[in-house]
């Protein structure tokens, strides 16, 4: 394939993979020689998550089967990316079990750039990317979002390393999205380092209560971050009665 043509990828979970290439017809001229370039990468699922089909870098991390904690590095330096030209997006999907939460930390950012069209602002609602009239898809950024693509933390433009680490703890699935607007082998974009930790706490998730009366508590958050700490909690409490009765709920701070 020529340069800057989207590469054809093959993924195998077995111990071997064989790629057979055949010509439709023999060459008319002995000097008519074709060359094929390719690259390979052994992906360690235990360390780097489950690689998704038809993707160079999208992974899933499951709370029940993945390591309890691990690290992630910015992609793009592997030879699989040499023929990529254009936008590059890598999504890491963290899926805690019913009795778990997951903490994702952004520990390091390098060469994020000074894009004047994007400013990072951190507050009680998380770190947000303010892009003005431009679209975030046209700007290099690193984003944390919920499973329904609601952004919680977004870092871009003038972000300063002294604001790190930026962390998010969630009791429902979250995504870490690395996005480069214009990637090429010679211009790889920024790099980052992230870490994650699955925590068994049974603080949230879906719970069913069959007692006639009682109290429900969301629990106290333990401080696990040193600077920009944010939480995303989504709890489902089902009050199941085996007979018909009226229900009274009193909410207290």
N, C-alpha and C positions, 0 to 999 in steps of 0.2 A: 504494500500500500504506500502511496505517496505521503509526503509530509502534510500534517494538519488535516488528515482524513480521520474521522472518528474510528478508533481501533476496534476490531472485533475481539471480544473477550470470551474466555472459556473458564469455568469454575468447576472443580471436582472436589468432592469430599472423600474420595477414595484414596488409596495409597498410590495410585498411578493415574496418569492422564496421557493419552497418545493423540496427537493431532496429525492426520494424514492429509497431505496436499497433492492434488492430481491436476495435470494439465488436460484440457479438453482435447487437444490434438498436439502431435509433436511439432517442434518448430520447423519452419521451411528453410531457415538459414541457421547454420551451426553457430553463427555469431549472435543469433537472437537468444540471448541468455537473460532469464528473469531472476531477480533477487527478492527474497522475502526476509524482512527483519521482524523480530519479535522480542518479547521480554517475558519473564516469569517471576513470580513471587510466591514463596511459601508463607501462607497466612496462618498464624497460630491463634486458633479460635479461643483457647484458654486465656490468652493474654490480651487479644485485640477484639474480642467479640465475634459474633456470627456475621460473616460477610454476606451481603444480600446479592441474589442473582442479578445479572445484567448491570452491575455497579462496580466501579473501581474502588470505592471507599465507604459506602454506606454499611453500617454495622448495627446489630442488635445486641444488647446486653440484658440478660434475664437474671432477675434476682434469685431464682431457684437453681439455675445451672451455671451461671457465670461465677468467676471468683468474687469473693466478698468485697475486695477492693482492687483497684488497678489504676493505670495511667494511660493517657492518650497523647500522641504527638501530632503536630500539624502534618498533613500529607503533602505529596507533590514532588518529593525528592527521589522517589523510587523510579526505576526505568520504565515502569508501566505507564508513566505519565508523559513520556518524551514526545508523544505524538498528539497530545491534547492541546488544542488551541481554542480559546474562547472562555466562557464561564465555567467555573469548577465549583461544585457544591458537594459537600460530604456531610451526611447526617448520621449522628450517633444517637441511637434510641435506647433509653434506659427504662426497663420495665420491672418495677418492684412487685413482689408477691403481695398477697392480701394482707399479710401481717408484717410488711416491711415498708421502710421509706428509703429513699436514695438521696445521697448528697453528691452534687457535682461541683467541683471547684475549678476555676480558671486561675492557674498558678503563675503563668508567664505569657507575655505577649512581646513579640519582637517585630520591628519594621511594619507596624500597622499603618504608618503613613500620616500625613498631615492634610488629608482631604478637607478643604475648606467647606465643602458642601455637606459635611456630616459632622455633628457634634455629639459627644457622649455626655449625658446628664444623669447623675445617680441621685436617687431620693428614696422615700419610703416605698414607692411603687416599683422599685427596681432600677436598673440602669437602662436608659432608653436612647435610641439613636434618633436624633433630630436631623432630618434630611432636607427640610425646606421644600422646594418644588421638585427635587429629584426623587427618584424611586430608590428604595433600599437595595433592589436587585442590581442597580448600576454602581454600587459602592461596596468595597471590600468590608466585610464585617464578620463578627462572631456572635451568634445569638443562641440564647436558651429560650425554649418555648414549650407550651403544653402539647399534649397529643393532638388537640384540635387546632394547633398552629397559632395559639395566642402568645405573643412575645412577652417574656418576663424580664430578661436581661439582654441587652444588645450593646456591643462595644464596637466603635468605629472611629475614624478620623483622629481627633486630637486626644485620644485616650492616653493617660499617663500611667506608667508602670507602678508608681508609688500608690496607686489606688487598689492594687492587687493585694490579696486574692479577692475575687468575686465569687461568691458561692450561692448555691440554691439547694434547699432541701425540700423534697416533694414526696407525698404519699401516693401519687398517681404517676403514670408514665410521663417522661419529659424527653425533650430532644436537645442535643447540642449540634448546631449547624455552623459549619465552616464554609464561607462563601467568598469566592474570588470573582470579581466582575470580568476581568480579562486575564486569564492565565496563559502562560506559555512556558516552555522549558527554560528559556533564558530569563523570564520574569515570573517567578514562582509565587509572588505575593508574600504575605506575612506568615510567621510561624507562631505556634503557641504550644503550651503544655497544660494539660488538664488532668485531674484525678477524680475518681469516683469511689463511693463507699456505700454498699447496701447495708442497712441497719435493721435488725429484727427488733421491733418495738411494740407492735400491736396497738399503737396509739390511734390509728385511724382505720381506713378500709371500710368494708361493708359488714355491719353487725346487726343481728336480729335480737330483739328483746321481747320476751313473752310475759314478763311480770306485770301485775296490774298497776304498779306505781314504782317510781324510782327517780334517780337523777342521772343525767348524762354529762360527762365532762370531756372537753377536747384535749385535756392534758397540758402539762407545762413543757415549753420548748427548752431544751438544753442548748446553751450557747456553744456552737461548734466553729464559728468564724471569728476572725479577728477584726474585720473591717466591714466590707459591704456584704451583709448577710440578709438573705431573703428566703421566704417560705412560701410554698404553694401547697395548701391542704384542701383536700376534697373528701369529706367523710359522708357515708350513707348509713343512717341509723333507721332501721325498720322496727316499728312498734306493732307487733303481731298479737292480736287478741283472738282467743278461741271462742269468745261469745260476743254478742252484739252489746256494745256499750258506747257511751259518748266519751270523747277524748278532750282533755284540757291540757294545754302546754303553756308553761311559764318560762320565759327566757330571761336570764339574769346575766349581767356582765361579771 
